[in-house]
Amino acid sequence: MNTDKNSFYPIFQNYSWQATHGEIYSKTETDVLRALKAKRRTLEDFKALISPAAKPFLEFMASESMRITQQRFGNTIQMYTPMYLSNECQNICTYCGFSLTNKIPRKTLTDEEILKEVTYLKEKGYDHILLVTGEANTTVGVPYLKNAIRLIRPYFSNISIEVQPLEIADYKELISEGLYAVLVYQETYNEACYKTHHPKGKKSNFQYRLLTPDRLGQAGIHKIGLGALFGLEDWRTDSFYTALHLKYLQKKYWKTRYSVSFPRLRPHTGGIEPKVVMKDSDMAQLIFAYRLLDEDLELSLSTREHINFRNHILKLGINSLSAESKTNPGGYSVDPQSLEQFEISDERSTDEIVNMIKSQGYEVIWKDWHKGY
C-alpha cells in the first residue's frame, strides 16, 4: 500500500477530525465576510463558507455562485445517466442496498442485456454514461469492465465508472479501452467511524480507498470524481476533508479534471437512518461554497434530490445533472423490477428534465468536446 510521503495519507493525518470540526463551528461573521471578499479563496475560507456563521449570507453566496458559474460555463447543463451493470457485492456497508448481508436476487448484465440498455439510453439522447457495479472483483472485475467498455464505446463519447477501487495497472488498461473518468467516494473521512459503516469486505480498508485517487492520478485518468455520503457523519467536516483532498489532487495531478458530487443518504433495503440530517439549505450552502472556492470545478447533482430542489438549484452553481436514473441492473429495459441500490427522488423522464432546463433559459449539453482538445 502506498502510504509514503508522496501520497495524500500523510497530509490527511495532519488534520484531526475533532479539531477540524471545532474550527468550522467556531467561525464567525468576520471570518465569513473575509472569505466573501477574498479574490482567491483558501481552504480556511472554505471552512468559513460552510460554517453555521455563513447562514445569514446565503443569498449573497447564491448570487456569487450563479455569476461565477455562468461566467465559466455559460448557460449550459451537462447531462449524464448512470447504467447499473451488476448488484453483486462482497462488502458489508450499512447504507447500501447491495450490501452482502441483504438477501436479495443478484444480477449481472450479459452482453446482450448491456446493449439493450445502451439502445434505450441512446434513444433518449445521452452521450455521457456512468457505469456502476457493486464491489465484487470475481464477478465484475477488470475483465468484465474491459468487455463492457468495449461494447459501449461505439455508442458514447464519454464513459465513466463507479466501481471497486483498482490498481494503477488496471486503470491504465481500462483507460486504453476508452475509460474517461472514475468516481470514487470516500463515503466519510472520519477514519474512526469508517469501520462502523464498512465492517467487512475490501471496502473496510480505509487507507486503500483513500489513496484510490492517487492511483488514478498516476494512471493518467482524464477526470476524477470525489464526494462524501451525507448522513453518515457531520457533513461540514466531511466536506472540508473532501475539499482538502481535491486541492491536493489538483496540485499534484494538474492535468486531470475534477468533479464533486453531493449524495445524501436515501432509503434502501436494510438501510440505516441518517446520523446527521442535511437540510436543503445546508446542501445549497455547500454547493455555493464549492463554487466560490473553485470556478472550474464540475459540480454534479443526481436524482437522489427532490424535484423542487433540483429545479431551484439549477442556476446557482450546478453544471452537471443526471435524469431518469435507474439504480438497479437492467432497470431501463431488461429487468425494471430488480432491487435498487437506493430510491431516487426525482423520477421525471429525460424529456421532462430537458424541458425544465430549457424553460430556465439554459442549454442542454449532451456531448463534451473537451476530450478532443
C-alpha positions in Angstrom: 0.0 0.0 0.0 1.3 3.4 -1.0 1.3 5.4 2.3 4.6 7.2 1.7 5.2 10.9 1.9 4.1 11.3 -1.7 0.5 10.2 -1.1 -2.4 12.0 0.4 -2.5 10.0 3.6 0.3 11.9 5.4 -1.5 15.1 4.6 -4.7 13.6 5.9 -3.0 12.6 9.1 -2.0 16.2 9.8 -5.7 17.0 10.4 -7.7 15.9 13.4 -11.4 15.3 12.8 -12.4 16.7 16.2 -10.2 19.8 15.8 -11.3 20.5 12.3 -15.0 20.1 13.4 -14.4 22.6 16.1 -12.6 25.1 13.8 -15.5 25.0 11.4 -18.2 25.5 14.0 -16.2 28.3 15.7 -16.0 30.5 12.6 -17.5 34.0 13.0 -19.3 36.5 10.8 -16.0 38.3 10.4 -14.4 35.1 9.0 -17.2 34.7 6.6 -17.0 38.3 5.4 -13.3 37.9 4.9 -13.9 34.8 2.8 -16.5 36.5 0.7 -14.2 39.5 -0.1 -11.2 37.3 -0.9 -10.2 37.3 -4.6 -8.6 33.9 -4.3 -10.2 31.7 -1.6 -8.3 29.2 0.6 -9.4 26.1 2.4 -9.6 28.3 5.6 -12.1 30.5 3.7 -14.0 27.3 2.7 -14.3 26.4 6.4 -16.0 29.8 7.0 -18.3 29.5 4.0 -19.6 26.0 5.1 -19.9 27.1 8.8 -23.1 28.0 10.6 -21.9 31.5 10.6 -22.4 31.8 6.9 -26.1 31.1 7.0 -27.1 34.8 7.0 -25.1 35.3 3.8 -26.7 32.5 1.7 -28.5 34.9 -0.6 -25.2 36.7 -1.5 -23.4 33.4 -1.8 -26.1 32.2 -4.2 -25.8 35.2 -6.4 -22.0 35.0 -6.5 -22.1 31.3 -7.2 -24.5 31.9 -10.1 -22.4 34.7 -11.5 -19.2 32.6 -11.4 -20.8 29.5 -12.9 -22.3 31.5 -15.8 -19.1 33.3 -16.4 -17.2 30.0 -16.6 -19.7 27.6 -18.1 -22.3 29.8 -19.7 -26.0 28.9 -19.5 -25.4 25.2 -20.0 -26.0 22.0 -18.2 -24.2 18.8 -19.0 -26.5 15.7 -18.9 -25.4 12.2 -18.0 -27.0 9.0 -16.9 -25.9 6.0 -14.7 -26.2 2.5 -16.1 -26.0 -0.3 -13.4 -24.3 -3.4 -14.7 -24.4 -5.5 -11.5 -25.6 -5.6 -7.9 -23.1 -8.3 -6.9 -21.1 -7.1 -3.9 -18.6 -8.6 -1.4 -18.8 -5.8 1.0 -21.0 -5.2 4.1 -22.0 -1.5 4.1 -24.6 -0.1 6.5 -26.0 2.3 4.0 -26.3 0.3 0.7 -29.0 -1.9 -0.7 -26.4 -4.1 -2.4 -24.7 -5.0 0.9 -23.6 -8.6 1.2 -25.9 -9.1 4.2 -29.0 -8.2 2.2 -30.6 -11.4 0.9 -31.6 -10.2 -2.5 -31.6 -11.6 -6.0 -28.2 -10.8 -7.5 -27.9 -9.9 -11.2 -25.1 -9.1 -13.6 -25.9 -8.0 -17.1 -24.9 -10.1 -20.1 -23.5 -8.6 -23.3 -27.0 -8.8 -24.9 -28.5 -7.1 -21.9 -25.9 -4.3 -21.8 -26.6 -3.5 -25.5 -30.3 -3.4 -24.8 -29.8 -0.9 -22.1 -27.5 1.1 -24.3 -30.1 1.2 -27.1 -32.7 2.6 -24.7 -30.3 5.3 -23.4 -29.1 6.4 -26.8 -32.7 6.8 -28.0 -33.1 9.3 -25.1 -30.1 11.3 -26.4 -27.4 10.5 -23.8 -23.8 10.7 -24.8 -22.3 10.6 -21.3 -22.7 7.3 -19.4 -21.7 6.3 -15.9 -21.2 2.5 -15.4 -22.0 1.3 -11.9 -21.5 -2.0 -10.2 -21.3 -3.4 -6.7 -17.8 -4.3 -5.5 -17.3 -7.9 -6.5 -13.9 -8.4 -8.1 -14.5 -12.0 -9.1 -17.8 -11.2 -10.9 -17.3 -7.7 -12.2 -13.6 -7.3 -12.1 -11.3 -5.8 -14.7 -12.1 -8.4 -17.5 -15.8 -7.7 -17.1 -15.4 -4.0 -17.1 -13.0 -4.1 -20.0 -15.5 -6.1 -22.1 -18.4 -3.7 -21.1 -16.4 -0.6 -22.1 -15.6 -2.3 -25.5 -19.3 -3.0 -26.0 -20.4 0.5 -25.1 -17.6 2.6 -26.6 -19.1 2.9 -30.1 -22.2 4.5 -28.7 -21.0 7.1 -26.1 -18.3 9.8 -26.4 -17.7 9.8 -22.6 -17.6 6.7 -20.4 -17.2 6.9 -16.6 -17.2 4.2 -14.0 -18.1 3.9 -10.3 -16.9 0.5 -9.2 -14.5 -1.0 -6.7 -11.0 0.7 -6.3 -8.4 -0.8 -8.6 -4.7 -0.8 -9.0 -2.7 1.6 -11.3 -2.2 -1.1 -14.0 -5.9 -1.9 -14.0 -6.8 1.7 -14.5 -4.3 2.1 -17.3 -5.8 -0.9 -19.0 -9.3 0.5 -18.8 -8.1 3.9 -20.0 -6.6 2.3 -23.1 -10.1 0.9 -23.8 -11.7 4.3 -23.7 -12.4 5.0 -20.0 -12.6 8.7 -19.4 -13.5 9.2 -15.7 -13.7 7.4 -12.4 -15.9 8.4 -9.5 -14.7 7.2 -6.1 -16.4 8.4 -3.0 -14.7 8.1 0.4 -18.2 8.0 2.0 -16.8 9.5 5.1 -13.3 10.9 6.0 -13.9 10.1 9.7 -11.4 7.3 9.9 -12.5 6.3 13.4 -16.2 5.8 12.3 -15.4 4.5 8.8 -15.1 0.9 10.1 -18.5 1.1 11.7 -20.1 1.7 8.3 -17.9 -0.8 6.5 -17.4 -3.8 8.9 -16.5 -6.4 6.2 -15.0 -6.6 2.7 -12.2 -4.9 0.9 -14.0 -1.5 1.3 -13.4 -1.7 5.0 -9.7 -0.8 4.3 -9.9 3.0 4.8 -6.4 3.8 3.6 -6.7 1.8 0.4 -9.9 3.6 -0.6 -8.4 7.0 0.4 -5.5 6.5 -1.9 -7.5 5.5 -4.9 -7.4 9.0 -6.4 -3.6 8.9 -6.1 -3.6 5.7 -8.1 -5.9 7.2 -10.7 -3.7 10.3 -11.0 -0.7 8.1 -11.5 -2.6 6.1 -14.2 -3.3 9.3 -16.1 -7.1 9.3 -15.9 -8.8 12.3 -17.5 -11.3 13.1 -14.7 -11.7 12.1 -11.0 -15.0 12.4 -9.2 -14.9 12.9 -5.4 -17.6 13.1 -2.7 -18.8 12.1 0.7 -22.2 10.4 1.6 -24.1 13.0 3.6 -25.9 11.4 6.6 -23.1 9.1 7.8 -21.2 11.8 9.8 -21.1 15.6 10.1 -21.5 17.0 6.6 -19.4 20.1 7.2 -16.4 18.3 8.4 -16.6 15.6 5.7 -16.9 18.4 3.1 -13.8 20.1 4.4 -11.8 16.9 4.0 -13.2 16.4 0.5 -12.0 19.9 -0.4 -8.6 19.2 1.2 -8.4 16.0 -0.9 -9.4 17.9 -4.0 -6.8 20.7 -3.6 -4.1 18.1 -3.0 -5.0 16.2 -6.2 -5.3 19.4 -8.3 -1.8 20.4 -7.3 -0.2 17.0 -7.9 -2.2 15.7 -10.9 -2.8 19.0 -12.6 -3.6 17.6 -16.0 -6.6 15.8 -14.6 -10.1 17.4 -14.3 -12.2 17.0 -11.2 -15.8 16.8 -10.2 -17.6 16.8 -6.8 -21.0 15.2 -6.2 -23.4 15.7 -3.3 -25.1 12.4 -2.5 -27.5 12.4 0.5 -28.4 9.1 2.2 -31.5 7.8 0.6 -34.0 5.0 1.7 -32.9 1.5 0.6 -33.3 -2.2 1.6 -31.8 -2.9 5.0 -30.7 0.7 5.4 -29.8 2.9 8.4 -31.3 6.2 9.3 -29.1 9.3 8.7 -26.9 10.1 11.7 -26.9 13.7 10.7 -29.8 15.3 8.6 -28.6 17.6 5.9 -31.3 20.1 5.1 -31.9 21.6 1.6 -30.4 25.0 2.8 -27.3 23.1 4.0 -26.9 21.4 0.6 -27.3 24.8 -1.1 -24.8 26.4 1.2 -22.3 23.7 0.4 -22.8 24.0 -3.4 -22.3 27.7 -3.2 -19.1 27.3 -1.1 -17.6 24.9 -3.6 -18.2 27.2 -6.5 -16.8 30.2 -4.6 -13.7 28.0 -3.8 -13.2 26.8 -7.4 -14.7 28.3 -10.5 -13.5 25.4 -12.8 -14.8 22.5 -10.7 -17.6 20.4 -12.1 -20.5 20.2 -9.6 -22.9 17.4 -10.2 -26.3 16.7 -8.8 -28.1 13.4 -9.1 -31.7 12.2 -9.0 -31.3 11.5 -5.2 -32.5 15.1 -4.8 -36.2 16.0 -5.0 -37.8 17.9 -7.8 -38.2 21.3 -6.2 -34.6 21.4 -5.0 -33.2 20.4 -8.4 -35.4 23.0 -10.2 -34.3 25.8 -7.9 -30.6 25.0 -7.6 -30.1 24.6 -11.3 -28.9 28.2 -12.0 -26.9 28.6 -8.7 -23.7 26.6 -9.2 -24.5 23.1 -10.7 -23.2 22.3 -14.2 -23.8 18.6 -14.4 -27.2 16.8 -13.9 -28.5 13.3 -14.2 -32.0 12.3 -15.2 -34.4 9.3 -15.3 -31.8 7.3 -13.3 -32.3 3.6 -12.5 -30.2 2.2 -9.7 -30.8 -1.4 -10.5 -29.0 -3.6 -13.1 -31.1 -3.7 -16.2 -33.5 -1.1 -14.8 -34.2 0.8 -18.0 -35.3 -2.1 -20.3 -34.1 -5.5 -19.1 -35.4 -6.0 -15.6 -37.2 -3.0 -14.2 -38.2 -4.9 -11.0 -34.7 -5.9 -9.8 -33.6 -4.4 -6.5 -32.5 -0.8 -6.5 -29.3 0.3 -4.7 -31.4 3.2 -3.3 -34.6 5.0 -4.1 -34.3 8.0 -6.3 -36.3 11.1 -5.6 -36.6 13.0 -8.9 -38.5 10.4 -11.1 -39.2 12.7 -14.1 -38.4 11.5 -17.6 -35.4 12.7 -19.6 -37.8 14.9 -21.7 -39.3 16.5 -18.6 -35.9 17.3 -17.3 -34.7 18.7 -20.6 -37.8 20.9 -20.8 -37.3 22.1 -17.3 -33.7 23.1 -18.1 -34.7 24.9 -21.3 -37.6 26.7 -19.5 -35.0 28.4 -17.3 -33.1 29.7 -20.3 -30.3 27.0 -20.2 -29.0 24.8 -23.0 -28.6 21.0 -22.5 -25.2 19.7 -23.5 -25.1 16.1 -24.4 -21.6 15.8 -25.8 -18.4 17.1 -24.0 -15.9 18.2 -26.6 -13.2 18.9 -24.1 -11.9 15.4 -24.7 -10.9 16.3 -28.3 -9.0 19.5 -27.5 
